[in-house]
Amino acid sequence: MLVIAFVGRSTSREMGLAQPLAGAGKILLVGAVLCGSTWSAGYALRFIGPSYPIPWARSWQYAIWALVQQFILQSIFFVRLESLVGGRRAAAWTASLYAAAHIPNPVLTLLSFSGGLLFCELFRRWRNLFPLGIIHAAVGFTIAASLPDKWLHHMRVGIGYLADRRW
């Protein structure tokens, strides 16, 4: 992915790597609202079953993975699609690709599409990858800790989701 990203014609600014403070406050505020909304929904759904908070020993790994996902999503896919089809269409296509990566988990697929649209729009406006990685991690932690694990299956996707025998 790094070779694909840095061999291309995109500048570090276009890839969201050059302005770490651009729109950061607004992006983080959106993240805080998302976390609060997710927690509220999870609180209302707590009768369905317990959540699955990510263990602290693994949380730093997820935080790094969230930033890597944003890099792949924005700096590789969105930037290239934007040059082909324009910003708004690129956001929809990129969010669709991101959602497809979360199949067959239906809850995460839907949340990923919605989040992907939002993340792409925030990236399109401010070209700042770093706060997107932070809110991606924060929202992911909040989803895992708030929504019923019966629906999320430890946030697994792909073969890990299919192999999970708890459903």
KELUMLO-352208 format. One record per atom (N, C-alpha, C, CB): atom name; y, x, z. Coordinates in pm, 1 decimal. Glycine has a CB too. Example, Ala and Ser with C-alpha at 12.3 -4.5 7.8 and 13.67 -1.06 7.14 Angstrom:
REM KELUMLO-352208
N;-569.0;1319.0;780.0
CA;-450.0;1230.0;780.0
C;-330.0;1320.0;780.0
CB;-447.3;1130.8;904.6
N;-225.0;1285.0;708.0
CA;-106.0;1367.0;714.0
C;3.0;1290.0;787.0
CB;-59.8;1408.4;572.5
***
This chain:
REM KELUMLO-352208
N;-119.4;82.2;0.0
CA;0.0;0.0;0.0
C;126.2;86.9;0.0
CB;-0.4;-93.7;120.9
N;121.0;195.1;77.0
CA;237.8;284.4;81.2
C;264.2;346.3;-54.6
CB;217.7;394.8;185.2
N;159.7;385.9;-123.7
CA;176.7;444.8;-257.3
C;237.0;341.3;-351.4
CB;41.0;496.6;-313.2
N;183.5;221.1;-349.0
CA;236.4;113.8;-434.2
C;383.9;89.6;-403.7
CB;155.5;-16.7;-414.4
N;417.7;87.2;-275.8
CA;555.6;58.5;-235.5
C;651.7;169.1;-277.4
CB;563.1;38.5;-85.1
N;614.7;292.2;-254.8
CA;709.9;400.2;-274.6
C;706.5;462.4;-413.3
CB;685.6;505.3;-174.2
N;605.8;430.4;-493.4
CA;603.7;476.6;-631.9
C;685.4;381.2;-719.1
CB;457.8;487.3;-684.3
N;702.2;260.1;-673.5
CA;777.3;160.0;-749.1
C;925.4;194.6;-760.7
CB;761.9;24.3;-684.3
N;998.9;108.5;-828.0
CA;1141.0;130.9;-853.2
C;1231.9;78.7;-743.0
CB;1179.2;67.2;-982.3
N;1176.4;12.6;-643.5
CA;1258.3;-49.0;-538.7
C;1319.5;56.9;-447.9
CB;1174.5;-147.3;-455.8
N;1443.4;32.8;-409.4
CA;1511.7;122.4;-316.7
C;1472.4;87.5;-172.9
CB;1665.6;113.7;-335.1
N;1503.2;177.4;-80.9
CA;1471.7;149.4;59.2
C;1549.9;27.6;107.8
CB;1503.0;272.1;147.6
N;1669.7;4.9;56.4
CA;1745.2;-113.8;94.7
C;1677.3;-241.1;43.7
CB;1888.6;-105.0;41.2
N;1632.0;-240.3;-80.9
CA;1563.0;-356.5;-136.5
C;1434.3;-387.5;-59.6
CB;1531.3;-333.0;-284.3
N;1370.3;-283.0;-6.6
CA;1246.2;-302.1;69.1
C;1271.7;-334.7;216.2
CB;1159.8;-177.8;58.9
N;1398.6;-343.4;256.7
CA;1430.8;-381.9;394.0
C;1419.3;-270.3;494.9
CB;1343.4;-492.3;435.9
N;1428.0;-147.3;450.1
CA;1408.5;-32.9;539.1
C;1537.2;42.6;571.4
CB;1310.2;61.8;477.8
N;1649.2;5.4;511.7
CA;1769.7;87.2;523.3
C;1872.4;37.1;623.6
CB;1833.8;97.3;391.5
N;1869.6;-89.3;658.6
CA;1973.1;-146.0;745.2
C;1908.8;-214.8;866.3
CB;2061.4;-246.4;666.2
N;1871.0;-137.9;968.3
CA;1795.5;-196.9;1080.2
C;1873.0;-297.7;1163.8
CB;1747.7;-88.7;1169.5
N;2004.5;-306.1;1149.5
CA;2080.4;-403.7;1228.3
C;2128.3;-524.0;1146.4
CB;2199.4;-335.8;1291.2
N;2107.6;-522.5;1016.1
CA;2156.1;-630.9;930.0
C;2090.1;-763.5;968.5
CB;2128.4;-598.6;781.1
N;2169.5;-856.8;1015.6
CA;2120.1;-989.9;1051.1
C;2022.4;-992.7;1166.5
CB;2056.0;-1051.0;933.8
N;2007.4;-881.4;1238.0
CA;1905.3;-872.4;1342.6
C;1923.3;-979.3;1449.6
CB;1908.3;-734.8;1406.8
N;2045.6;-1001.9;1492.9
CA;2068.9;-1102.2;1596.6
C;2028.0;-1241.4;1552.5
CB;2214.1;-1102.7;1636.7
N;2062.3;-1277.2;1428.8
CA;2027.2;-1410.0;1377.7
C;1876.4;-1423.2;1357.6
CB;2100.3;-1437.5;1245.5
N;1813.9;-1318.1;1307.0
CA;1669.4;-1321.6;1286.8
C;1597.2;-1334.7;1420.3
CB;1622.1;-1195.6;1212.8
N;1640.6;-1258.0;1519.9
CA;1577.0;-1265.3;1652.0
C;1600.2;-1400.5;1718.1
CB;1629.7;-1153.9;1742.5
N;1717.0;-1460.1;1694.6
CA;1743.8;-1594.0;1747.3
C;1648.1;-1695.9;1685.2
CB;1890.6;-1634.6;1720.1
N;1626.6;-1686.8;1554.7
CA;1529.9;-1775.2;1489.0
C;1391.6;-1755.6;1551.1
CB;1525.3;-1748.0;1335.8
N;1355.5;-1631.5;1577.1
CA;1226.7;-1603.2;1641.3
C;1215.5;-1664.6;1779.0
CB;1205.4;-1454.6;1651.2
N;1323.1;-1656.9;1856.8
CA;1322.0;-1716.7;1991.0
C;1303.9;-1868.0;1983.0
CB;1452.2;-1683.0;2066.2
N;1369.6;-1931.2;1887.1
CA;1355.2;-2076.2;1868.5
C;1212.0;-2109.6;1827.2
CB;1455.7;-2128.4;1762.2
N;1154.3;-2029.3;1737.1
CA;1015.4;-2051.6;1696.1
C;919.2;-2037.8;1813.3
CB;976.6;-1953.9;1585.7
N;940.1;-1935.6;1894.3
CA;853.5;-1916.7;2011.7
C;865.9;-2034.4;2107.3
CB;888.7;-1785.8;2084.7
N;987.5;-2078.6;2131.2
CA;1007.0;-2193.3;2220.3
C;944.4;-2319.8;2165.2
CB;1154.3;-2216.3;2244.5
N;959.4;-2342.7;2036.7
CA;900.2;-2461.1;1973.7
C;747.5;-2455.6;1978.4
CB;948.0;-2473.6;1828.2
N;693.6;-2337.6;1952.4
CA;548.4;-2320.4;1955.4
C;494.9;-2342.4;2096.5
CB;509.4;-2180.4;1904.9
N;562.3;-2285.8;2195.1
CA;519.0;-2305.5;2333.4
C;523.0;-2453.5;2370.2
CB;607.2;-2224.1;2429.9
N;630.1;-2522.3;2330.4
CA;641.9;-2666.3;2360.4
C;528.5;-2745.2;2297.1
CB;776.8;-2720.8;2311.1
N;497.2;-2714.4;2171.4
CA;386.9;-2783.7;2104.6
C;255.9;-2754.2;2176.2
CB;377.6;-2742.1;1955.9
N;235.2;-2629.1;2213.5
CA;114.0;-2591.9;2284.9
C;102.7;-2660.5;2419.8
CB;109.0;-2443.2;2303.4
N;215.1;-2673.2;2488.1
CA;215.7;-2741.5;2617.7
C;173.8;-2887.4;2599.8
CB;355.9;-2733.0;2683.8
N;224.2;-2950.6;2494.6
CA;189.0;-3090.2;2469.2
C;42.6;-3105.3;2428.7
CB;278.9;-3147.9;2360.7
N;-16.2;-3000.5;2371.7
CA;-154.3;-3007.1;2323.6
C;-255.5;-2945.9;2420.7
CB;-164.6;-2937.5;2190.7
N;-213.3;-2911.8;2539.8
CA;-300.8;-2840.5;2632.9
C;-424.5;-2921.3;2671.9
CB;-223.6;-2803.5;2757.2
N;-420.6;-3053.3;2655.0
CA;-535.9;-3136.3;2687.7
C;-652.7;-3112.0;2591.9
CB;-496.5;-3283.2;2685.2
N;-627.2;-3051.5;2476.3
CA;-732.5;-3027.7;2376.8
C;-823.6;-2913.4;2419.0
CB;-670.8;-2997.2;2239.9
N;-766.7;-2817.6;2488.7
CA;-846.8;-2705.1;2535.2
C;-759.3;-2585.0;2564.2
CB;-953.2;-2668.9;2432.5
N;-818.4;-2482.5;2623.4
CA;-740.2;-2364.4;2660.0
C;-700.6;-2281.0;2538.2
CB;-818.8;-2278.5;2757.4
N;-601.0;-2199.0;2558.2
CA;-555.7;-2107.5;2453.9
C;-630.5;-1975.6;2466.4
CB;-402.6;-2084.7;2462.7
N;-594.3;-1881.0;2382.9
CA;-654.6;-1747.6;2388.2
C;-543.5;-1643.2;2385.9
CB;-753.9;-1725.7;2269.4
N;-493.3;-1607.9;2502.6
CA;-389.9;-1503.9;2502.8
C;-451.3;-1369.2;2463.3
CB;-322.1;-1493.8;2642.7
N;-382.2;-1298.1;2379.2
CA;-429.4;-1166.7;2335.8
C;-426.8;-1072.5;2455.7
CB;-341.9;-1110.7;2218.3
N;-537.2;-1003.0;2483.2
CA;-539.8;-911.3;2597.2
C;-432.0;-802.4;2583.7
CB;-679.0;-846.6;2609.9
N;-370.1;-765.5;2695.1
CA;-262.4;-665.7;2692.9
C;-307.1;-535.3;2629.8
CB;-212.2;-639.3;2833.7
N;-433.5;-498.6;2653.7
CA;-482.9;-371.5;2600.1
C;-481.4;-368.8;2447.0
CB;-624.3;-345.3;2650.5
N;-486.3;-486.5;2382.9
CA;-484.1;-494.2;2236.1
C;-351.8;-544.1;2180.6
CB;-594.6;-584.2;2188.0
N;-261.7;-584.4;2264.9
CA;-137.8;-645.7;2214.9
C;-52.5;-549.7;2133.8
CB;-56.4;-698.9;2330.2
N;-48.8;-421.5;2172.7
CA;30.9;-326.0;2096.0
C;-25.5;-309.7;1955.0
CB;35.5;-189.8;2167.6
N;-158.9;-321.9;1940.2
CA;-218.6;-312.8;1807.3
C;-174.5;-429.4;1720.2
CB;-371.3;-308.9;1817.0
N;-171.2;-548.3;1780.4
CA;-126.1;-665.0;1704.4
C;21.1;-650.9;1666.4
CB;-147.9;-794.0;1785.6
N;103.0;-597.7;1754.9
CA;245.1;-580.2;1724.7
C;264.4;-487.0;1605.2
CB;319.6;-525.0;1847.4
N;188.6;-378.3;1601.2
CA;196.4;-287.6;1485.4
C;145.3;-357.3;1360.5
CB;115.4;-158.3;1511.1
N;35.2;-430.7;1372.2
CA;-21.1;-502.7;1258.3
C;78.0;-607.3;1206.0
CB;-154.2;-570.0;1297.9
N;152.4;-672.4;1294.2
CA;252.8;-770.6;1250.9
C;360.3;-703.0;1165.6
CB;317.6;-840.1;1373.5
N;405.3;-585.5;1205.0
CA;504.7;-511.5;1125.2
C;444.9;-469.2;991.4
CB;555.4;-387.0;1202.6
N;321.1;-423.6;991.5
CA;255.1;-385.4;866.9
C;242.0;-506.6;774.6
CB;116.2;-324.2;895.4
N;205.4;-621.8;830.1
CA;195.8;-743.4;749.1
C;329.8;-777.7;686.1
CB;146.4;-860.7;834.1
N;437.6;-764.6;763.2
CA;569.6;-793.4;708.2
C;606.2;-694.5;597.7
CB;675.0;-789.9;819.0
N;569.3;-569.1;614.9
CA;594.6;-469.5;510.3
C;522.3;-508.7;381.3
CB;549.3;-328.8;556.7
N;394.0;-543.4;393.8
CA;316.6;-583.2;275.6
C;375.4;-710.2;214.8
CB;167.4;-605.2;312.3
N;403.5;-807.4;300.1
CA;454.5;-936.1;253.9
C;589.5;-922.4;184.7
CB;465.9;-1032.6;370.4
N;683.1;-854.3;249.2
CA;819.9;-848.9;197.8
C;842.0;-733.6;99.9
CB;917.1;-836.6;312.8
N;811.6;-611.2;145.6
CA;847.5;-492.5;68.7
C;761.4;-472.3;-54.8
CB;838.1;-371.7;155.5
N;643.2;-529.1;-54.9
CA;557.5;-515.0;-171.8
C;556.7;-644.1;-254.4
CB;414.6;-477.8;-129.1
N;508.8;-754.0;-194.2
CA;493.0;-876.2;-272.8
C;626.2;-945.4;-302.7
CB;401.7;-972.0;-200.1
N;705.1;-973.5;-199.8
CA;828.0;-1048.5;-223.8
C;922.4;-975.2;-318.6
CB;898.5;-1076.1;-92.3
N;944.0;-847.6;-295.4
CA;1038.5;-771.1;-378.2
C;995.7;-774.5;-525.0
CB;1048.2;-624.5;-328.6
N;868.6;-758.3;-551.4
CA;821.2;-759.0;-690.1
C;828.6;-898.3;-752.0
CB;678.0;-707.3;-697.0
N;786.9;-998.7;-675.7
CA;795.1;-1134.7;-728.5
C;939.5;-1178.2;-748.8
CB;724.2;-1231.8;-635.2
N;1027.9;-1135.4;-660.2
CA;1169.4;-1170.3;-673.5
C;1226.2;-1118.9;-805.6
CB;1250.1;-1113.3;-555.6
N;1187.5;-999.9;-845.9
CA;1237.8;-945.0;-971.9
C;1183.1;-1020.6;-1092.7
CB;1201.8;-797.3;-982.9
N;1069.3;-1088.9;-1075.5
CA;1009.5;-1163.7;-1185.8
C;1054.5;-1308.7;-1193.5
CB;861.4;-1159.4;-1174.2
N;1062.9;-1376.2;-1078.1
CA;1086.3;-1521.3;-1079.7
C;1208.9;-1566.4;-1000.7
CB;966.0;-1591.2;-1025.8
N;1281.3;-1475.3;-937.8
CA;1397.0;-1513.4;-856.5
C;1358.4;-1533.5;-710.6
CB;1460.6;-1640.8;-911.4
N;1459.8;-1536.4;-625.0
CA;1439.1;-1536.3;-481.4
C;1366.1;-1655.9;-424.3
CB;1566.8;-1525.8;-416.3
N;1407.6;-1776.7;-459.0
CA;1345.4;-1896.0;-398.8
C;1201.4;-1914.5;-445.1
CB;1426.6;-2021.1;-433.1
N;1177.2;-1895.7;-572.5
CA;1039.6;-1906.6;-621.9
C;952.8;-1795.0;-564.6
CB;1036.9;-1902.3;-775.9
N;1010.5;-1676.9;-554.0
CA;935.2;-1564.7;-496.2
C;896.1;-1595.4;-352.5
CB;1017.8;-1434.6;-502.0
N;983.7;-1661.0;-277.9
CA;951.9;-1697.2;-139.5
C;830.9;-1790.9;-135.5
CB;1074.0;-1764.0;-71.1
N;827.9;-1888.9;-223.5
CA;716.3;-1984.1;-226.8
C;586.8;-1915.2;-269.5
CB;747.9;-2100.7;-322.4
N;592.5;-1832.0;-370.7
CA;473.1;-1760.8;-416.9
C;422.7;-1663.1;-310.8
CB;502.9;-1685.8;-547.6
N;514.5;-1591.2;-249.7
CA;476.1;-1494.0;-147.3
C;414.8;-1565.0;-27.0
CB;597.9;-1410.0;-103.6
N;474.9;-1675.4;15.8
CA;420.0;-1752.2;128.0
C;281.5;-1805.9;93.2
CB;514.3;-1868.5;165.7
N;261.2;-1844.6;-31.1
CA;129.5;-1892.3;-73.7
C;25.3;-1780.9;-66.7
CB;136.8;-1948.4;-216.2
N;61.9;-1662.0;-110.3
CA;-29.7;-1547.7;-100.8
C;-61.7;-1515.6;44.8
CB;30.7;-1424.3;-169.8
N;41.0;-1521.3;128.3
CA;22.5;-1492.4;270.5
C;-69.3;-1596.9;334.6
CB;159.1;-1488.7;343.3
N;-50.6;-1722.2;300.4
CA;-136.0;-1828.7;353.1
C;-280.4;-1809.9;305.2
CB;-82.5;-1967.5;309.9
N;-296.7;-1772.2;179.5
CA;-431.8;-1751.9;125.3
C;-506.5;-1642.5;201.4
CB;-424.5;-1715.9;-23.8
N;-435.2;-1544.5;252.5
CA;-498.7;-1437.3;330.3
C;-552.3;-1488.8;463.6
CB;-399.1;-1323.5;355.0
N;-512.7;-1608.9;504.6
CA;-555.9;-1665.1;632.3
C;-664.2;-1772.6;616.4
CB;-436.7;-1723.4;705.0
N;-713.0;-1791.6;495.6
CA;-822.5;-1884.8;469.7
C;-949.0;-1825.5;529.6
CB;-839.8;-1912.5;316.1
N;-1039.2;-1901.5;585.3
CA;-1052.4;-2046.0;586.2
C;-1000.5;-2112.2;713.9
CB;-1194.9;-2082.2;566.4
N;-928.6;-2038.8;798.5
CA;-877.1;-2096.6;922.4
C;-764.8;-2195.1;887.2
CB;-825.6;-1984.6;1020.0
N;-788.3;-2326.4;893.5
CA;-689.2;-2422.6;845.1
C;-557.3;-2420.6;922.4
CB;-747.0;-2560.1;850.9
N;-563.7;-2402.8;1053.8
CA;-440.3;-2402.2;1133.4
C;-358.0;-2278.9;1100.2
CB;-472.1;-2406.3;1285.0
N;-421.4;-2162.1;1097.7
CA;-347.3;-2040.1;1065.2
C;-300.2;-2039.0;920.5
CB;-433.3;-1917.8;1092.1
N;-375.7;-2099.2;829.8
CA;-332.9;-2106.0;690.0
C;-203.5;-2186.6;678.6
CB;-443.8;-2168.8;601.7
N;-198.2;-2301.1;744.7
CA;-77.7;-2384.7;742.2
C;39.7;-2314.9;811.3
CB;-105.4;-2520.2;809.5
N;13.6;-2258.0;929.7
CA;120.5;-2188.1;1001.2
C;168.7;-2066.0;923.3
CB;72.6;-2145.8;1140.4
N;76.7;-1997.5;856.5
CA;114.0;-1879.4;778.3
C;199.1;-1916.0;658.2
CB;-10.1;-1805.2;732.3
N;168.2;-2026.5;594.4
CA;251.6;-2069.1;482.1
C;392.6;-2101.9;529.6
CB;189.6;-2191.0;411.6
N;401.8;-2179.3;636.2
CA;533.6;-2216.1;689.9
C;609.4;-2092.3;736.6
CB;518.8;-2316.1;806.6
N;542.1;-2007.1;812.5
CA;605.4;-1884.3;859.3
C;641.8;-1792.4;744.7
CB;514.8;-1812.1;955.7
N;554.7;-1783.2;645.3
CA;582.9;-1699.3;528.9
C;707.5;-1743.0;455.3
CB;465.8;-1700.5;434.4
N;725.0;-1873.5;438.9
CA;848.4;-1923.7;375.9
C;971.4;-1883.2;456.0
CB;843.3;-2076.8;362.0
N;964.2;-1902.4;586.5
CA;1077.0;-1868.2;672.1
C;1103.8;-1717.5;670.8
CB;1051.2;-1915.9;815.2
N;998.5;-1637.4;687.2
CA;1016.2;-1492.1;687.1
C;1075.4;-1443.5;555.3
CB;882.6;-1422.4;713.3
N;1028.3;-1498.6;444.2
CA;1081.7;-1458.0;313.6
C;1228.6;-1496.2;299.1
CB;1000.1;-1521.6;200.6
N;1264.7;-1613.2;346.3
CA;1405.6;-1654.5;337.6
C;1493.1;-1564.8;424.7
CB;1422.0;-1802.5;380.3
N;1447.9;-1531.7;544.6
CA;1524.5;-1440.8;630.2
C;1535.3;-1302.8;565.8
CB;1459.3;-1429.6;769.5
N;1427.8;-1257.4;505.8
CA;1429.7;-1127.6;437.0
C;1522.9;-1132.0;316.8
CB;1287.8;-1087.6;392.4
N;1517.1;-1239.6;240.8
CA;1602.4;-1254.1;122.4
C;1750.1;-1246.5;160.5
CB;1573.0;-1387.3;50.7
N;1785.3;-1306.3;272.9
CA;1925.6;-1307.1;316.1
C;1973.2;-1174.2;372.0
CB;1945.9;-1413.2;419.4
N;1888.3;-1107.1;452.7
CA;1937.5;-989.1;525.3
C;1865.3;-859.0;493.3
CB;1927.5;-1013.8;670.9
N;1756.1;-861.9;420.8
CA;1683.2;-739.5;382.7
C;1658.6;-647.5;501.0
CB;1760.0;-664.0;275.7
N;1602.6;-704.5;606.4
CA;1577.9;-625.6;725.8
C;1436.0;-652.4;774.9
CB;1681.7;-657.9;836.2
N;1350.7;-555.1;756.9
CA;1209.6;-569.3;790.1
C;1181.9;-562.3;940.1
CB;1130.7;-463.3;719.8
N;1259.5;-485.5;1012.7
CA;1228.7;-455.7;1152.9
C;1233.4;-577.9;1244.9
CB;1324.6;-352.4;1203.9
N;1339.5;-658.5;1245.5
CA;1334.5;-777.5;1332.3
C;1231.1;-879.8;1285.8
CB;1471.5;-843.3;1338.0
N;1198.1;-879.5;1155.9
CA;1091.6;-968.5;1109.6
C;957.8;-929.0;1170.7
CB;1082.4;-966.5;956.2
N;932.6;-799.5;1180.7
CA;810.0;-753.2;1246.2
C;806.3;-792.8;1392.4
CB;796.8;-602.4;1233.5
N;922.1;-785.4;1458.5
CA;929.9;-822.5;1600.3
C;902.2;-971.4;1618.6
CB;1068.3;-786.7;1658.2
N;967.2;-1055.4;1537.2
CA;944.6;-1199.1;1557.5
C;805.8;-1240.6;1510.5
CB;1051.1;-1280.8;1483.6
N;752.6;-1173.3;1410.1
CA;615.1;-1201.8;1368.4
C;520.1;-1177.8;1486.0
CB;574.6;-1113.7;1246.2
N;533.8;-1064.1;1552.2
CA;448.9;-1034.0;1667.9
C;471.5;-1135.4;1779.7
CB;476.4;-891.5;1719.4
N;596.3;-1164.7;1810.7
CA;627.1;-1257.7;1919.9
C;572.7;-1397.4;1891.3
CB;778.3;-1264.4;1942.9
N;590.0;-1445.1;1770.1
CA;539.4;-1577.7;1734.7
C;386.4;-1577.5;1734.9
CB;593.2;-1621.4;1596.2
N;324.9;-1470.3;1685.8
CA;179.0;-1461.0;1688.7
C;124.5;-1464.9;1830.6
CB;133.3;-1333.8;1620.0
N;187.8;-1388.8;1920.8
CA;146.6;-1392.1;2061.3
C;163.5;-1532.2;2118.4
CB;227.7;-1290.8;2144.2
N;273.8;-1597.1;2085.8
CA;300.7;-1730.9;2138.4
C;200.9;-1832.0;2084.3
CB;443.1;-1774.4;2103.7
N;166.8;-1820.9;1956.6
CA;65.7;-1910.2;1898.9
C;-66.8;-1892.2;1972.2
CB;47.8;-1882.9;1746.8
N;-109.6;-1767.3;1987.7
CA;-238.7;-1740.8;2053.4
C;-239.4;-1789.5;2197.9
CB;-270.6;-1591.0;2049.3
N;-128.3;-1770.9;2267.8
CA;-122.5;-1805.8;2409.9
C;-91.4;-1953.0;2434.4
CB;-19.1;-1721.0;2478.7
N;-49.0;-2025.9;2331.6
CA;-4.8;-2163.9;2351.9
C;-94.9;-2268.5;2288.6
CB;132.5;-2180.2;2298.4
N;-142.0;-2244.3;2168.2
CA;-220.1;-2345.5;2097.5
C;-367.8;-2336.2;2136.2
CB;-203.6;-2329.6;1945.1
N;-438.6;-2446.3;2124.6
CA;-580.0;-2447.3;2164.9
C;-663.8;-2349.2;2082.5
CB;-637.6;-2588.5;2151.1
N;-740.4;-2265.9;2152.1
CA;-826.5;-2170.7;2082.9
C;-935.3;-2242.6;2003.6
CB;-889.7;-2073.6;2183.0
N;-964.6;-2364.5;2041.3
CA;-1060.0;-2447.1;1967.4
C;-1015.8;-2459.8;1821.3
CB;-1073.3;-2587.5;2032.6
N;-886.7;-2456.6;1797.5
CA;-831.0;-2464.5;1662.0
C;-814.1;-2326.5;1598.1
CB;-696.6;-2536.3;1665.2
N;-786.1;-2225.9;1679.2
CA;-749.3;-2093.8;1626.4
C;-866.5;-1997.7;1612.6
CB;-645.9;-2031.7;1714.7
N;-971.7;-2017.3;1692.5
CA;-1088.5;-1929.3;1689.1
C;-1048.2;-1782.8;1705.4
CB;-1165.5;-1948.2;1558.1
N;-975.9;-1754.4;1811.3
CA;-927.1;-1619.3;1842.5
C;-841.1;-1561.7;1729.0
CB;-1045.8;-1525.8;1870.4
N;-778.2;-1648.2;1653.0
CA;-689.9;-1610.9;1541.6
C;-765.4;-1533.4;1433.5
CB;-572.1;-1527.0;1593.1
N;-890.0;-1562.8;1418.3
CA;-970.9;-1496.5;1315.8
C;-952.2;-1565.9;1181.4
CB;-1120.3;-1495.9;1355.7
N;-968.0;-1487.5;1075.9
CA;-964.8;-1539.7;939.4
C;-1083.8;-1480.7;864.1
CB;-828.8;-1505.2;867.5
N;-1107.2;-1530.3;744.8
CA;-1213.4;-1476.0;661.1
C;-1350.5;-1490.3;723.2
CB;-1186.8;-1332.2;632.1
N;-1432.9;-1387.3;705.9
CA;-1570.7;-1391.1;753.5
C;-1576.6;-1400.3;905.7
CB;-1646.6;-1267.8;705.6
N;-1477.6;-1342.9;975.0
CA;-1473.7;-1352.4;1121.1
C;-1461.1;-1496.1;1168.3
CB;-1358.6;-1270.5;1176.2
N;-1384.2;-1575.4;1095.0
CA;-1369.4;-1716.6;1128.0
C;-1500.6;-1790.8;1101.5
CB;-1254.0;-1779.6;1046.8
N;-1561.1;-1764.0;988.3
CA;-1685.5;-1833.0;951.3
C;-1800.5;-1795.7;1044.9
CB;-1723.7;-1799.7;806.5
N;-1802.8;-1673.0;1093.4
CA;-1909.0;-1627.8;1182.2
C;-1890.3;-1675.7;1325.4
CB;-1917.0;-1477.8;1180.0
N;-1772.5;-1726.9;1359.2
CA;-1744.0;-1773.3;1495.0
C;-1824.7;-1900.8;1520.8
CB;-1590.3;-1798.9;1515.3
N;-1912.4;-1897.2;1615.4
CA;-2002.5;-2009.1;1643.5
C;-1944.8;-2112.5;1740.6
CB;-2131.3;-1956.3;1698.9
N;-1822.0;-2093.0;1789.1
CA;-1767.8;-2183.8;1889.2
C;-1722.0;-2316.7;1831.8
CB;-1653.8;-2118.7;1959.4
N;-1722.4;-2336.8;1706.4
CA;-1676.4;-2463.9;1650.9
C;-1790.9;-2537.7;1593.5
CB;-1569.7;-2443.9;1545.8
***
